[in-house]
Amino acid sequence: MSKNTVSDRFRKVDVDEYDENKFVDEEDGGENQLGPDEAEVDSLIRSGNLMGALQAVLKNPPINTKNQNVKEQAEDLMLKVLSSFKTSDIEKAVQSLDKTGVDLLMKYIYRGFERPSDNSSAILLQWHEKALSAGGVGSIVRVLTARKTV
Amino acid sequence: MSYHSFLLEPISCHAWNKDRTQIALCPNNHEVHIYKKDGNNWSKIHVLKEHNGQVTGIDWAPESNRIVTCGTDRNAYVWTLKGDVWKPTLVILRINRAARCVKWSPKENKFAVGSGSRLISVCYFEQDNDWWVCKHIKKPIRSTILCLDWHPNNVLLAAGSCDFKCRIFSAYIKEVEEKPAPTAWGSKMPFGEVMFESTGTSGWVHGVCFSDSGNRVAWASHDSTVAVAEGGKTAVCASLTSETLPLLCVTFITENSLVAAGHDCYPVLFVYDSNKAAMSFGGKLDVPKQSAQKGMTARERFQNLDKKATTDSKEAVLESVHKNSISQISILNGGKAQCAKFCTTGMDGGMAIWDVKTLESAMKDLKIV
């Protein structure tokens, strides 16, 4: 009995991996999802076409891919676009999105909350307020229940 | 529309008898209470004590007057009325987790129990042994079954599960019935065959319901969506994302209209358009209370600003009839084809009966097709 109590390596074993009833998500082929096109979005921001930039950054969301880098890049790009909007324009921008767009925007907003930087939370909160009035509580529920998110 | 508060505890589940004079409900404990309506009051006439765990599902067979209950003690009991007393018969379900929901089949010769053991037990009575026997549907279910509904042909069973899918199984038991005729969902129906599996929505499926003809199935899932699938060569699915909290229970009131209710404490109407294969939001079905708008003094305004950071005079009280989530909805009159009255029970321990005609006239723009 006293032989094995010295090592505590067993504490690092993930017992859930060995559970035969463990729920495994279905695999959707997501290896070719590259996220929004950085060059396109950058050029739209520089030219002042912020609405277009928003539409562009919402295209091709890296939902199915397991590559964390792609997801981080997409999130950083999104944050750049969101910060470049003037406060008074946010509402119009949100109105221009359709339901799936609002849901996707909400997903990015919550992703942004996870890693706050200097001013990001304040901007994200403003966007959150407008997206909430457009999508309702349901859009937040969909962020929470989504198995595959950005 | 009437509301009666039975208890302070949530009503876990309820079932009505055939002529809707008696209701059996579980007051969030191990018992089942049967209340009888006399005049405007409800009096408790029976208490059914047999379960060792919370009763999670009750269904009352209208024709044969039998009640089936299932609970977290992994058992189900079939109760028959002998004289003035309800006598239980144990049904061995062979499950090793709690039972979650139970439904009699339309012909009342079988019932299905959904459980946390990731399987559905379909039970039928074996005359020779004078005993209820069960068969299991296991594949391809990967998580708890939360809700069940039978197709009118007594063979197909819709099941909503925590593995984010709504499926239609065949529960054909050759010992008690003949081969069923082909339906919109398929023609070969051996026991346990999956006739339809949903894709697209994520979130646990809390409520599932067949339409009156059985050609459509609707389900409500935890990602605040409602979806309807129509059977055919290839099943056509239409889903609607809602802006409210998730819905817990759904039922058809006509072939094209659904009523659903959930964590937002009021029922809502959805309309399905089969030509466009799309669903639309029909309206909120709660009777609005006309609250008097009292003026605010300047002092109250500052107090509100200090306490709540807003000068809004809205009180933090729910204006809906139910004061907590609605967990179950059942049709009282008219069946699923032309429902005239339906009943909701919830976690506030209350039961509300809604009259479709009064709702239609009370809310303008409400169209129940």
Boltz contact constraints between the chains, C-beta under 6 A:
constraints:
  - contact:
      token1: [A, 23]
      token2: [B, 142]
      max_distance: 6.0
  - contact:
      token1: [A, 99]
      token2: [B, 241]
      max_distance: 6.0
  - contact:
      token1: [A, 136]
      token2: [B, 243]
      max_distance: 6.0
  - contact:
      token1: [A, 137]
      token2: [B, 245]
      max_distance: 6.0
  - contact:
      token1: [A, 138]
      token2: [B, 224]
      max_distance: 6.0
  - contact:
      token1: [A, 138]
      token2: [B, 242]
      max_distance: 6.0
  - contact:
      token1: [A, 138]
      token2: [B, 243]
      max_distance: 6.0
  - contact:
      token1: [A, 138]
      token2: [B, 244]
      max_distance: 6.0
  - contact:
      token1: [A, 141]
      token2: [B, 224]
      max_distance: 6.0
  - contact:
      token1: [A, 141]
      token2: [B, 246]
      max_distance: 6.0
  - contact:
      token1: [A, 142]
      token2: [B, 223]
      max_distance: 6.0
  - contact:
      token1: [A, 145]
      token2: [B, 202]
      max_distance: 6.0
  - contact:
      token1: [A, 145]
      token2: [B, 203]
      max_distance: 6.0
  - contact:
      token1: [A, 145]
      token2: [B, 222]
      max_distance: 6.0
  - contact:
      token1: [A, 145]
      token2: [B, 223]
      max_distance: 6.0
  - contact:
      token1: [A, 146]
      token2: [B, 202]
      max_distance: 6.0
  - contact:
      token1: [A, 147]
      token2: [B, 202]
      max_distance: 6.0
